[in-house]
């Protein structure tokens, strides 16, 4: 099994038309995910793949933090506990920081 590390990744962006976010709305939002990957770069790649699949477009810097895992690693990199939270355009950066603190303290 690969020597994966556990990350939490958060970014501000937009949920776009045709999204696949349950109960999601189009517009400004924050997406967070917990990810097993072998590097920060791979964690961001997995995060972007999940975001693209859901219909989340990143608009701000991606925050990556090493965090304790809630699920065991697998044979391949993967994301879990993906959350997309609507926010207002004017407080997107603040909403990102709130979600960063939430995932770091879980």
Secondary structure, 3 states (H helix, E strand, C coil): CCCCEEEEEEEEEEECCCCCCCCCCCEEEEEEEEEEECCHHHHHHHHHHHHHHHCEEECCCCEEEECCCCCCCCCCCEEEEEEEEECCHHHHHHHHHHHHHHHHCC
